[in-house]
């Protein structure tokens, strides 16, 4: 059975092909500060895994979310006629 992280509020998993997975998580620190993390884990040719993580802490979260919403809107606008 997988151990649940007590600091995790919510997470989503996105599989991107056979060799890559993205994990998006909203978590809290030991001091109850919120942060968002985006992790990419990919399987390498040598059988090892490579992990890259970006963390956005609460003091930058609103600006990050605003920018991300702008990107999503631009993306959606490309497909509207």
PyMOL commands that set and color helices and strands:
alter all, ss='L'
color gray80, all
select helices_A, chain A and resi 58-79
alter helices_A, ss='H'
color red, helices_A
select strands_A, chain A and resi 8-15+20-28+34-43+49-57
alter strands_A, ss='S'
color yellow, strands_A
deselect
rebuild
show_as cartoon
